[in-house]
Amino acid sequence: MSGNWRQNWRRERIERGFPSACKKCGAGAVIFTSKTTKNPGRLFHGCPNGSEEDKNHLFKWTDESAVEEIDDMKRLYDDKIGRLELQSQRCEDVVTSYEKKIEDLGDALAGFEKEMKEMKELVHGYEKDVKSLKKMVVCGVGMMIVYHYFAMY
């Protein structure tokens, strides 16, 4: 059943729209005007080699071909629009995702700025401690020199 569906679909796709050539002889399609009483003035695509007696050559009403062409273009257009809408939604989702990531990075940056400020304050406190220790060491070394000087004499 699946194979028949594909065959029918292919046949339908080939036969839809404006014909370009006769399937029997390969001659290019020509537009003729009907002169019958049933369809006077109606345009049709036909084979230049066709005749009333040999009905195996190309014959297709032009207005029906035009409707098929329009339907096919509409389907194609609807399909393309559907794809574009899907891609647009995906793009919007990606943008939203990146906006969230940027917001998270901004929050993280604010947290790092706070930590840097706290670290600077700590370093400043340690600098004071180091200066005090330096003074103590200098004082201790000075006392050792004085003690050594007086202890020797």
DSSP file with accessible surface (Angstrom, degrees, kcal/mol):
  #  RESIDUE AA STRUCTURE BP1 BP2  ACC     N-H-->O    O-->H-N    N-H-->O    O-->H-N    TCO  KAPPA ALPHA  PHI   PSI    X-CA   Y-CA   Z-CA
    1    1 A M     >        0   0  195      0, 0.0     4,-2.0     0, 0.0     5,-0.1   0.000 360.0 360.0 360.0 -42.0    0.0    0.0    0.0
    2    2 A S  H  >  +     0   0   70      1,-0.2     4,-2.0     2,-0.2     5,-0.2   0.896 360.0  51.4 -60.7 -40.8    2.8    2.3    0.9
    3    3 A G  H  > S+     0   0   43      1,-0.2     4,-2.4     2,-0.2    -1,-0.2   0.896 108.8  50.9 -63.9 -40.6    4.5    1.8   -2.5
    4    4 A N  H  > S+     0   0   92      2,-0.2     4,-3.0     1,-0.2     5,-0.2   0.896 107.4  53.5 -63.8 -40.1    1.2    2.6   -4.3
    5    5 A W  H  X S+     0   0  158     -4,-2.0     4,-2.6     2,-0.2    -2,-0.2   0.937 110.3  47.1 -59.9 -44.7    0.8    5.8   -2.3
    6    6 A R  H  X S+     0   0  129     -4,-2.0     4,-2.7     2,-0.2    -2,-0.2   0.912 112.6  49.2 -64.1 -42.5    4.3    6.9   -3.3
    7    7 A Q  H  X S+     0   0  110     -4,-2.4     4,-2.7     2,-0.2    -2,-0.2   0.937 113.2  46.7 -61.5 -46.7    3.7    6.1   -7.0
    8    8 A N  H  X S+     0   0   79     -4,-3.0     4,-3.0     2,-0.2    -2,-0.2   0.897 112.3  50.7 -61.9 -40.4    0.4    8.0   -6.9
    9    9 A W  H  X S+     0   0  124     -4,-2.6     4,-2.7    -5,-0.2    -2,-0.2   0.936 111.8  47.0 -63.9 -44.3    2.0   10.9   -5.2
   10   10 A R  H  X S+     0   0  148     -4,-2.7     4,-2.4     2,-0.2    -2,-0.2   0.925 113.9  47.5 -62.8 -44.5    4.8   11.0   -7.8
   11   11 A R  H  X S+     0   0  121     -4,-2.7     4,-2.6     1,-0.2    -2,-0.2   0.933 113.0  49.1 -61.6 -44.2    2.3   10.7  -10.7
   12   12 A E  H  X S+     0   0   83     -4,-3.0     4,-1.4     1,-0.2    -2,-0.2   0.921 111.5  49.2 -62.3 -42.0    0.2   13.5   -9.1
   13   13 A R  H  < S+     0   0  106     -4,-2.7    -1,-0.2     1,-0.2    -2,-0.2   0.900 113.6  46.5 -65.3 -38.5    3.2   15.7   -8.7
   14   14 A I  H  < S+     0   0  122     -4,-2.4    -2,-0.2     1,-0.2    -1,-0.2   0.909 117.7  41.8 -70.4 -40.1    4.3   15.2  -12.3
   15   15 A E  H  < S+     0   0   98     -4,-2.6    -1,-0.2    -5,-0.2    -2,-0.2   0.600  95.0  99.3 -85.7 -10.9    0.8   15.7  -13.7
   16   16 A R  S  < S+     0   0   38     -4,-1.4    49,-0.1    -5,-0.2     2,-0.0  -0.430  77.6   6.3 -77.2 153.5   -0.1   18.7  -11.5
   17   17 A G  S    S-     0   0    0     47,-0.2    49,-0.1    -2,-0.1    50,-0.1  -0.278 114.9 -11.3  78.1-163.8    0.2   22.3  -12.8
   18   18 A F  S    S-     0   0   92     47,-0.2     2,-0.1    48,-0.1    -2,-0.1  -0.582  71.4-130.0 -75.7 126.0    1.0   23.4  -16.3
   19   19 A P        -     0   0   29      0, 0.0     3,-0.1     0, 0.0    27,-0.1  -0.426  17.6-168.0 -73.6 150.6    2.3   20.6  -18.5
   20   20 A S        +     0   0  104      1,-0.3     9,-2.3    -2,-0.1     2,-0.3   0.689  64.8   9.2-109.4 -26.5    5.4   21.2  -20.4
   21   21 A A  B    S-A   28   0A  39      7,-0.3    -1,-0.3    26,-0.0     2,-0.3  -0.990  77.1 -96.0-152.4 160.1    5.5   18.2  -22.9
   22   22 A C     >  -     0   0    4      5,-2.9     4,-1.5    -2,-0.3    35,-0.1  -0.581  24.7-148.5 -76.8 133.2    3.4   15.4  -24.2
   23   23 A K  T  4 S+     0   0  142     -2,-0.3    -1,-0.1     2,-0.2    34,-0.1   0.758  94.0  52.0 -75.1 -24.2    4.1   12.1  -22.5
   24   24 A K  T  4 S+     0   0  109     32,-0.2    -1,-0.1     1,-0.1    33,-0.1   0.956 131.9   5.9 -77.7 -49.8    3.4   10.1  -25.6
   25   25 A C  T  4 S-     0   0   59      2,-0.1    -2,-0.2     0, 0.0    -1,-0.1   0.550  90.5-123.2-115.2 -10.7    5.6   11.8  -28.1
   26   26 A G     <  +     0   0   51     -4,-1.5    -3,-0.1     1,-0.3     3,-0.1   0.477  56.5 150.1  83.4   0.8    7.6   14.4  -26.1
   27   27 A A        -     0   0   22     -6,-0.1    -5,-2.9     1,-0.1    -1,-0.3  -0.351  55.2 -96.3 -66.8 147.1    6.5   17.4  -28.1
   28   28 A G  B     -A   21   0A  45     -7,-0.2    -7,-0.3     1,-0.1    -1,-0.1  -0.336  43.5-101.8 -65.2 143.9    6.3   20.6  -26.2
   29   29 A A        -     0   0   30     -9,-2.3     2,-0.4    18,-0.1    18,-0.2  -0.388  36.9-163.6 -67.9 143.1    2.9   21.7  -24.8
   30   30 A V  E     -B   46   0B  59     16,-2.6    16,-2.9    -2,-0.1     2,-0.5  -0.960  19.2-122.4-126.4 145.8    1.0   24.3  -26.8
   31   31 A I  E     +B   45   0B  95     -2,-0.4     2,-0.3    14,-0.2    14,-0.2  -0.797  35.2 179.8 -92.2 125.8   -2.0   26.4  -25.6
   32   32 A F  E     -B   44   0B  77     12,-3.2    12,-2.4    -2,-0.5     2,-0.5  -0.793  25.8-124.5-117.7 164.5   -5.1   26.0  -27.7
   33   33 A T  E     -B   43   0B  71     -2,-0.3    10,-0.2    10,-0.2     2,-0.2  -0.943  28.8-121.0-111.4 128.7   -8.5   27.5  -27.6
   34   34 A S        -     0   0    8      8,-3.1     7,-2.7    -2,-0.5     8,-0.2  -0.444  22.7-173.7 -68.9 138.4  -11.5   25.1  -27.5
   35   35 A K        +     0   0  192      5,-0.2    -1,-0.1    -2,-0.2     2,-0.1   0.180  45.5 118.8-115.8  15.5  -14.0   25.5  -30.3
   36   36 A T  S    S-     0   0   63      3,-0.4     6,-0.2     6,-0.1     5,-0.0  -0.378  70.9-125.9 -79.4 160.8  -16.5   23.0  -29.0
   37   37 A T  S    S+     0   0  146      1,-0.2    -1,-0.1     2,-0.2    -3,-0.0   0.795 110.8  54.7 -75.1 -27.0  -20.1   24.0  -28.1
   38   38 A K  S    S+     0   0  178      1,-0.2    -1,-0.2     0, 0.0    -4,-0.0   0.870 127.5  15.6 -73.7 -37.4  -19.6   22.5  -24.6
   39   39 A N  S >  S-     0   0   39      3,-0.1     3,-1.6     2,-0.0    -3,-0.4  -0.383  81.0-178.8-133.5  58.4  -16.4   24.6  -23.8
   40   40 A P  T 3  S+     0   0   94      0, 0.0    -5,-0.2     0, 0.0     3,-0.1  -0.351  73.0   2.2 -67.3 131.1  -16.2   27.5  -26.3
   41   41 A G  T 3  S+     0   0   50     -7,-2.7     2,-0.3     1,-0.2    -6,-0.1   0.445  91.5 142.8  78.9  -0.7  -13.2   29.7  -25.9
   42   42 A R    <   -     0   0   60     -3,-1.6    -8,-3.1    -8,-0.2    -1,-0.2  -0.572  48.0-128.1 -78.3 133.4  -11.8   27.6  -23.0
   43   43 A L  E     +B   33   0B  79     -2,-0.3    19,-1.8   -10,-0.2    20,-0.6  -0.535  31.3 174.5 -81.9 146.0   -8.0   27.4  -23.1
   44   44 A F  E     -BC  32  61B  36    -12,-2.4   -12,-3.2    17,-0.3     2,-0.5  -0.987  31.7-121.6-147.4 152.4   -6.2   24.0  -22.9
   45   45 A H  E     +BC  31  60B  15     15,-3.8    15,-2.2    -2,-0.3     2,-0.3  -0.833  45.0 163.8 -88.8 134.1   -2.7   22.7  -23.1
   46   46 A G  E     -BC  30  59B   3    -16,-2.9   -16,-2.6    -2,-0.5    13,-0.2  -0.940  41.2 -99.9-146.9 167.5   -2.3   20.1  -25.8
   47   47 A C    >   -     0   0    7     11,-1.6     3,-1.6    -2,-0.3   -18,-0.1  -0.734  24.4-137.6 -87.6 135.8    0.1   18.3  -28.0
   48   48 A P  T 3  S+     0   0   68      0, 0.0    -1,-0.1     0, 0.0   -19,-0.1   0.762 107.4  51.9 -65.7 -17.7    0.6   19.7  -31.5
   49   49 A N  T 3  S+     0   0   99      2,-0.0     5,-0.1     9,-0.0     2,-0.1   0.431  91.2 103.6 -95.0  -2.6    0.6   16.1  -32.7
   50   50 A G    <   +     0   0   30     -3,-1.6     2,-0.3     8,-0.1     5,-0.1  -0.329  45.5 177.9 -78.1 163.4   -2.6   15.2  -30.9
   51   51 A S        -     0   0   56      3,-1.2     6,-0.2     1,-0.1    -4,-0.0  -0.954  46.4 -96.7-154.1 171.6   -6.0   14.8  -32.6
   52   52 A E  S    S+     0   0  138     -2,-0.3     3,-0.2     1,-0.2    -1,-0.1   0.857 125.0  48.1 -61.0 -34.1   -9.6   13.9  -31.8
   53   53 A E  S    S+     0   0  167      1,-0.2     2,-0.9     2,-0.0    -1,-0.2   0.850 109.7  52.1 -77.0 -37.0   -8.9   10.4  -33.0
   54   54 A D    >   +     0   0   46      1,-0.1    -3,-1.2    -5,-0.1     3,-0.8  -0.802  61.3 169.4-105.7  93.8   -5.7    9.9  -31.0
   55   55 A K  T 3   +     0   0  153     -2,-0.9    -1,-0.1     1,-0.2    -3,-0.1   0.315  58.1  86.4 -89.4   8.7   -6.5   10.8  -27.4
   56   56 A N  T 3  S+     0   0  125      2,-0.1    -1,-0.2   -33,-0.0   -32,-0.2   0.538  72.7  89.3 -86.3  -7.1   -3.3    9.5  -25.9
   57   57 A H  S <  S-     0   0   26     -3,-0.8    -6,-0.0    -6,-0.2   -35,-0.0  -0.381  96.9 -64.3 -83.3 171.8   -1.5   12.8  -26.5
   58   58 A L        +     0   0   35     -2,-0.1   -11,-1.6   -12,-0.1     2,-0.3  -0.260  58.6 158.7 -61.7 133.3   -1.4   15.7  -24.0
   59   59 A F  E     +C   46   0B 111    -13,-0.2     2,-0.3    -3,-0.1   -13,-0.2  -0.881   5.5 149.8-153.2 123.8   -4.7   17.4  -23.2
   60   60 A K  E     -C   45   0B  30    -15,-2.2   -15,-3.8    -2,-0.3     2,-0.2  -0.927  46.2-112.7-156.1 132.1   -5.3   19.4  -20.0
   61   61 A W  E  >  -C   44   0B  38     -2,-0.3     4,-1.9   -17,-0.3   -17,-0.3  -0.418  22.2-142.4 -64.7 133.0   -7.5   22.4  -19.3
   62   62 A T  H  > S+     0   0   18    -19,-1.8     4,-2.5     1,-0.2     5,-0.2   0.885  98.6  55.2 -66.8 -38.4   -5.4   25.5  -18.6
   63   63 A D  H  > S+     0   0   79    -20,-0.6     4,-2.2     1,-0.2    -1,-0.2   0.908 108.7  48.6 -65.6 -36.3   -7.7   26.8  -15.9
   64   64 A E  H  > S+     0   0   92      2,-0.2     4,-2.3     1,-0.2   -47,-0.2   0.905 110.7  51.2 -67.5 -39.0   -7.4   23.5  -14.0
   65   65 A S  H  X S+     0   0    0     -4,-1.9     4,-2.6     2,-0.2    -2,-0.2   0.909 109.0  51.3 -61.8 -41.4   -3.6   23.6  -14.4
   66   66 A A  H  X S+     0   0   31     -4,-2.5     4,-2.7     2,-0.2    -2,-0.2   0.918 109.0  49.9 -63.5 -42.7   -3.6   27.2  -13.0
   67   67 A V  H  X S+     0   0   81     -4,-2.2     4,-2.9     1,-0.2    -1,-0.2   0.924 111.6  49.0 -62.1 -42.8   -5.7   26.1  -10.0
   68   68 A E  H  X S+     0   0   43     -4,-2.3     4,-2.9     2,-0.2     5,-0.2   0.922 110.6  50.6 -62.2 -42.9   -3.2   23.3   -9.3
   69   69 A E  H  X S+     0   0   60     -4,-2.6     4,-2.6     2,-0.2    -2,-0.2   0.934 112.4  46.6 -59.9 -45.0   -0.3   25.6   -9.6
   70   70 A I  H  X S+     0   0  100     -4,-2.7     4,-2.8     2,-0.2    -2,-0.2   0.929 112.8  49.3 -64.5 -44.2   -1.8   28.0   -7.2
   71   71 A D  H  X S+     0   0   68     -4,-2.9     4,-2.7     2,-0.2    -2,-0.2   0.920 112.3  48.3 -60.0 -43.7   -2.7   25.2   -4.7
   72   72 A D  H  X S+     0   0   25     -4,-2.9     4,-2.6     2,-0.2    -2,-0.2   0.914 112.7  47.7 -64.4 -41.7    0.9   23.9   -5.0
   73   73 A M  H  X S+     0   0  111     -4,-2.6     4,-3.2    -5,-0.2    -2,-0.2   0.908 111.6  51.0 -65.4 -39.4    2.3   27.3   -4.4
   74   74 A K  H  X S+     0   0  117     -4,-2.8     4,-3.4     2,-0.2     5,-0.2   0.934 111.5  47.3 -63.2 -44.7    0.0   27.9   -1.4
   75   75 A R  H  X S+     0   0  126     -4,-2.7     4,-2.6     2,-0.2    -2,-0.2   0.926 114.6  46.8 -60.4 -44.3    1.0   24.5    0.1
   76   76 A L  H  X S+     0   0  100     -4,-2.6     4,-2.9     2,-0.2    -2,-0.2   0.935 114.0  47.9 -62.8 -45.0    4.7   25.4   -0.5
   77   77 A Y  H  X S+     0   0  145     -4,-3.2     4,-3.1     2,-0.2     5,-0.2   0.939 112.6  48.2 -60.7 -47.6    4.1   28.9    1.0
   78   78 A D  H  X S+     0   0   74     -4,-3.4     4,-2.7     1,-0.2    -1,-0.2   0.903 112.5  49.6 -61.2 -40.4    2.3   27.5    4.0
   79   79 A D  H  X S+     0   0   72     -4,-2.6     4,-2.4    -5,-0.2    -2,-0.2   0.936 112.9  46.2 -63.3 -46.2    5.1   24.9    4.5
   80   80 A K  H  X S+     0   0  103     -4,-2.9     4,-2.8     2,-0.2    -2,-0.2   0.921 113.1  49.6 -63.6 -42.5    7.8   27.6    4.3
   81   81 A I  H  X S+     0   0   50     -4,-3.1     4,-2.9     2,-0.2     5,-0.2   0.926 110.3  51.3 -62.2 -43.0    5.8   29.9    6.7
   82   82 A G  H  X S+     0   0   33     -4,-2.7     4,-2.3    -5,-0.2    -2,-0.2   0.923 112.0  46.3 -59.9 -43.7    5.4   27.0    9.1
   83   83 A R  H  X S+     0   0  132     -4,-2.4     4,-3.0     2,-0.2    -1,-0.2   0.911 112.6  50.0 -64.8 -43.0    9.1   26.3    9.0
   84   84 A L  H  X S+     0   0   99     -4,-2.8     4,-2.9     2,-0.2    -2,-0.2   0.905 110.4  50.0 -62.7 -41.0    9.9   30.0    9.4
   85   85 A E  H  X S+     0   0  130     -4,-2.9     4,-2.6     2,-0.2    -2,-0.2   0.920 112.3  48.0 -63.7 -41.0    7.6   30.3   12.4
   86   86 A L  H  X S+     0   0   91     -4,-2.3     4,-2.5    -5,-0.2    -2,-0.2   0.940 114.2  45.7 -64.0 -45.6    9.2   27.2   14.0
   87   87 A Q  H  X S+     0   0  106     -4,-3.0     4,-2.7     1,-0.2    -2,-0.2   0.895 111.7  52.8 -64.7 -38.3   12.7   28.6   13.4
   88   88 A S  H  X S+     0   0   57     -4,-2.9     4,-2.7     2,-0.2    -1,-0.2   0.926 109.5  48.4 -62.1 -43.6   11.6   32.0   14.7
   89   89 A Q  H  X S+     0   0   90     -4,-2.6     4,-2.5     2,-0.2    -2,-0.2   0.914 111.3  50.4 -63.0 -42.3   10.3   30.3   17.9
   90   90 A R  H  X S+     0   0  146     -4,-2.5     4,-2.4     2,-0.2    -2,-0.2   0.912 110.9  49.3 -61.7 -41.7   13.6   28.4   18.2
   91   91 A C  H  X S+     0   0   78     -4,-2.7     4,-2.9     2,-0.2    -2,-0.2   0.916 110.6  50.0 -63.1 -43.3   15.5   31.7   17.8
   92   92 A E  H  X S+     0   0  102     -4,-2.7     4,-2.8     2,-0.2    -2,-0.2   0.900 110.2  50.8 -61.5 -40.0   13.3   33.4   20.4
   93   93 A D  H  X S+     0   0   86     -4,-2.5     4,-2.5     2,-0.2    -2,-0.2   0.909 111.4  47.7 -63.4 -41.5   13.9   30.5   22.8
   94   94 A V  H  X S+     0   0   72     -4,-2.4     4,-2.9     2,-0.2    -2,-0.2   0.930 112.2  49.2 -65.3 -44.0   17.7   30.8   22.2
   95   95 A V  H  X S+     0   0   76     -4,-2.9     4,-2.9     2,-0.2    -2,-0.2   0.930 111.8  48.9 -61.1 -44.8   17.6   34.5   22.8
   96   96 A T  H  X S+     0   0   83     -4,-2.8     4,-2.3     2,-0.2    -1,-0.2   0.919 111.4  50.4 -60.3 -42.2   15.6   34.0   26.0
   97   97 A S  H  X S+     0   0   51     -4,-2.5     4,-2.4     1,-0.2    -2,-0.2   0.924 112.4  46.0 -62.1 -45.4   18.1   31.4   27.1
   98   98 A Y  H  X S+     0   0  135     -4,-2.9     4,-2.9     2,-0.2    -2,-0.2   0.875 109.6  54.5 -67.4 -36.6   21.0   33.8   26.4
   99   99 A E  H  X S+     0   0  116     -4,-2.9     4,-2.5     2,-0.2    -1,-0.2   0.920 109.7  47.9 -61.2 -41.3   19.2   36.7   28.1
  100  100 A K  H  X S+     0   0  105     -4,-2.3     4,-2.9     2,-0.2    -2,-0.2   0.918 112.0  49.4 -63.9 -43.3   18.8   34.5   31.2
  101  101 A K  H  X S+     0   0  110     -4,-2.4     4,-2.7     2,-0.2    -2,-0.2   0.906 111.0  49.6 -63.1 -40.4   22.5   33.5   31.0
  102  102 A I  H  X S+     0   0  115     -4,-2.9     4,-2.5     2,-0.2    -2,-0.2   0.914 111.1  49.6 -63.7 -42.3   23.5   37.1   30.7
  103  103 A E  H  X S+     0   0  115     -4,-2.5     4,-2.4     2,-0.2    -2,-0.2   0.932 111.6  48.8 -61.6 -43.7   21.4   38.0   33.7
  104  104 A D  H  X S+     0   0   70     -4,-2.9     4,-2.6     1,-0.2    -2,-0.2   0.897 110.9  50.2 -63.2 -40.4   23.0   35.1   35.7
  105  105 A L  H  X S+     0   0  120     -4,-2.7     4,-2.9     2,-0.2    -1,-0.2   0.887 109.0  52.3 -64.3 -38.8   26.4   36.3   34.7
  106  106 A G  H  X S+     0   0   39     -4,-2.5     4,-2.4     2,-0.2    -2,-0.2   0.919 110.6  47.6 -62.1 -42.2   25.5   39.9   35.8
  107  107 A D  H  X S+     0   0  104     -4,-2.4     4,-2.3     2,-0.2    -2,-0.2   0.919 112.8  48.6 -63.6 -42.7   24.4   38.5   39.2
  108  108 A A  H  X S+     0   0   43     -4,-2.6     4,-2.6     2,-0.2    -2,-0.2   0.917 110.6  51.2 -63.4 -41.0   27.6   36.5   39.4
  109  109 A L  H  X S+     0   0   98     -4,-2.9     4,-2.6     2,-0.2    -2,-0.2   0.914 108.4  51.1 -62.9 -41.7   29.6   39.6   38.5
  110  110 A A  H  X S+     0   0   53     -4,-2.4     4,-2.1     1,-0.2    -1,-0.2   0.911 110.6  49.8 -62.2 -40.0   27.9   41.6   41.2
  111  111 A G  H  X S+     0   0   30     -4,-2.3     4,-2.5     1,-0.2    -2,-0.2   0.910 110.7  49.2 -64.0 -41.2   28.7   38.8   43.7
  112  112 A F  H  X S+     0   0  120     -4,-2.6     4,-2.8     2,-0.2    -2,-0.2   0.890 108.5  53.5 -65.9 -37.8   32.4   38.9   42.5
  113  113 A E  H  X S+     0   0  120     -4,-2.6     4,-2.2     2,-0.2    -1,-0.2   0.918 109.6  48.3 -62.2 -41.7   32.5   42.6   42.9
  114  114 A K  H  X S+     0   0  138     -4,-2.1     4,-2.4     2,-0.2    -2,-0.2   0.936 112.5  48.2 -63.8 -44.5   31.2   42.3   46.5
  115  115 A E  H  X S+     0   0  102     -4,-2.5     4,-2.7     1,-0.2    -2,-0.2   0.889 110.1  52.4 -63.1 -39.9   33.8   39.6   47.2
  116  116 A M  H  X S+     0   0  108     -4,-2.8     4,-2.7     2,-0.2    -1,-0.2   0.911 109.0  49.9 -62.4 -41.2   36.6   41.8   45.7
  117  117 A K  H  X S+     0   0  138     -4,-2.2     4,-2.2     2,-0.2    -2,-0.2   0.933 112.2  47.3 -63.2 -44.4   35.6   44.7   47.9
  118  118 A E  H  X S+     0   0   92     -4,-2.4     4,-2.4     1,-0.2    -2,-0.2   0.905 112.4  50.1 -63.1 -39.9   35.6   42.4   51.0
  119  119 A M  H  X S+     0   0  115     -4,-2.7     4,-3.1     2,-0.2    -2,-0.2   0.890 108.3  52.5 -66.2 -39.7   39.0   41.0   49.9
  120  120 A K  H  X S+     0   0  146     -4,-2.7     4,-2.7     2,-0.2    -1,-0.2   0.906 109.6  49.2 -61.2 -41.8   40.4   44.6   49.4
  121  121 A E  H  X S+     0   0  122     -4,-2.2     4,-2.2     2,-0.2    -2,-0.2   0.915 112.5  47.9 -63.5 -41.9   39.3   45.4   52.9
  122  122 A L  H  X S+     0   0   96     -4,-2.4     4,-2.8     2,-0.2    -2,-0.2   0.925 112.1  49.0 -62.6 -45.4   40.9   42.3   54.3
  123  123 A V  H  X S+     0   0   77     -4,-3.1     4,-2.7     1,-0.2    -2,-0.2   0.917 109.7  52.1 -61.5 -41.5   44.1   43.0   52.4
  124  124 A H  H  X S+     0   0  102     -4,-2.7     4,-1.8     1,-0.2    -1,-0.2   0.918 110.7  48.1 -61.3 -41.7   44.1   46.6   53.7
  125  125 A G  H  X S+     0   0   29     -4,-2.2     4,-2.1     1,-0.2    -2,-0.2   0.907 111.6  49.6 -64.5 -41.1   43.8   45.2   57.3
  126  126 A Y  H  X S+     0   0  139     -4,-2.8     4,-3.1     1,-0.2    -2,-0.2   0.875 105.8  57.1 -66.0 -35.3   46.6   42.7   56.6
  127  127 A E  H  X S+     0   0  101     -4,-2.7     4,-2.5     2,-0.2    -1,-0.2   0.922 107.4  48.2 -60.8 -41.5   48.8   45.5   55.3
  128  128 A K  H  X S+     0   0  123     -4,-1.8     4,-2.4     2,-0.2    -2,-0.2   0.925 112.2  49.1 -63.2 -42.3   48.3   47.3   58.6
  129  129 A D  H  X S+     0   0   93     -4,-2.1     4,-2.7     2,-0.2    -2,-0.2   0.907 110.7  50.2 -63.2 -41.7   49.1   44.1   60.5
  130  130 A V  H  X S+     0   0   84     -4,-3.1     4,-2.8     2,-0.2    -2,-0.2   0.917 109.7  50.8 -64.7 -40.1   52.3   43.6   58.4
  131  131 A K  H  X S+     0   0  136     -4,-2.5     4,-2.3     2,-0.2    -1,-0.2   0.925 111.5  48.3 -62.4 -42.0   53.4   47.2   59.0
  132  132 A S  H  X S+     0   0   61     -4,-2.4     4,-2.3     2,-0.2    -2,-0.2   0.921 112.3  48.2 -64.4 -43.3   52.9   46.7   62.8
  133  133 A L  H  X S+     0   0  105     -4,-2.7     4,-2.8     2,-0.2    -2,-0.2   0.898 109.4  53.7 -62.9 -38.7   54.9   43.4   62.6
  134  134 A K  H  X S+     0   0  142     -4,-2.8     4,-2.8     2,-0.2     5,-0.2   0.931 109.1  48.5 -60.4 -44.7   57.6   45.1   60.7
  135  135 A K  H  X S+     0   0  152     -4,-2.3     4,-2.7     1,-0.2    -1,-0.2   0.899 111.8  49.6 -63.1 -40.1   57.8   47.8   63.4
  136  136 A M  H  X S+     0   0  126     -4,-2.3     4,-3.1     2,-0.2    -1,-0.2   0.908 111.3  48.7 -65.3 -42.0   58.0   45.1   66.0
  137  137 A V  H  X S+     0   0   92     -4,-2.8     4,-3.1     2,-0.2     5,-0.3   0.931 112.8  47.7 -63.4 -44.7   60.7   43.2   64.2
  138  138 A V  H  X S+     0   0  102     -4,-2.8     4,-2.7     2,-0.2    -2,-0.2   0.935 114.0  47.4 -61.5 -42.5   62.7   46.4   63.7
  139  139 A C  H  X S+     0   0   75     -4,-2.7     4,-2.6    -5,-0.2    -2,-0.2   0.926 113.0  48.8 -64.8 -43.0   62.3   47.2   67.4
  140  140 A G  H  X S+     0   0   29     -4,-3.1     4,-2.4     2,-0.2    -2,-0.2   0.914 112.1  48.0 -63.5 -43.5   63.2   43.7   68.4
  141  141 A V  H  X S+     0   0   73     -4,-3.1     4,-2.4     2,-0.2    -1,-0.2   0.926 111.7  51.2 -64.0 -40.2   66.3   43.7   66.2
  142  142 A G  H  X S+     0   0   32     -4,-2.7     4,-2.6    -5,-0.3    -2,-0.2   0.919 110.2  48.8 -63.1 -40.7   67.2   47.1   67.6
  143  143 A M  H  X S+     0   0  127     -4,-2.6     4,-3.1     1,-0.2     5,-0.2   0.897 109.8  51.8 -66.9 -38.5   66.9   45.8   71.2
  144  144 A M  H  X S+     0   0  133     -4,-2.4     4,-2.9     2,-0.2     5,-0.2   0.907 110.4  48.9 -65.2 -37.7   69.0   42.8   70.3
  145  145 A I  H  X S+     0   0  110     -4,-2.4     4,-2.6     2,-0.2    -2,-0.2   0.941 113.5  46.2 -65.7 -44.4   71.7   45.1   69.0
  146  146 A V  H  X S+     0   0   76     -4,-2.6     4,-2.8     2,-0.2     5,-0.3   0.935 114.6  47.5 -64.4 -44.2   71.6   47.3   72.1
  147  147 A Y  H  X S+     0   0  174     -4,-3.1     4,-2.5     1,-0.2     5,-0.2   0.938 113.5  47.9 -62.4 -44.8   71.6   44.2   74.4
  148  148 A H  H  X S+     0   0  116     -4,-2.9     4,-1.3    -5,-0.2    -1,-0.2   0.904 112.2  50.2 -63.3 -40.1   74.5   42.7   72.5
  149  149 A Y  H  X S+     0   0  138     -4,-2.6     4,-0.7    -5,-0.2    -2,-0.2   0.939 117.0  38.9 -63.8 -47.5   76.4   46.0   72.6
  150  150 A F  H  < S+     0   0  144     -4,-2.8    -2,-0.2     1,-0.2    -1,-0.2   0.807 112.2  57.5 -76.4 -28.2   75.9   46.5   76.3
  151  151 A A  H  < S+     0   0   61     -4,-2.5    -1,-0.2    -5,-0.3    -2,-0.2   0.796 104.8  52.6 -73.4 -24.7   76.4   42.8   77.2
  152  152 A M  H  <        0   0  124     -4,-1.3    -1,-0.2    -5,-0.2    -2,-0.2   0.769 360.0 360.0 -82.0 -23.0   79.8   42.8   75.5
  153  153 A Y     <        0   0  208     -4,-0.7    -1,-0.1    -3,-0.2    -3,-0.1  -0.084 360.0 360.0-111.1 360.0   81.2   45.8   77.4
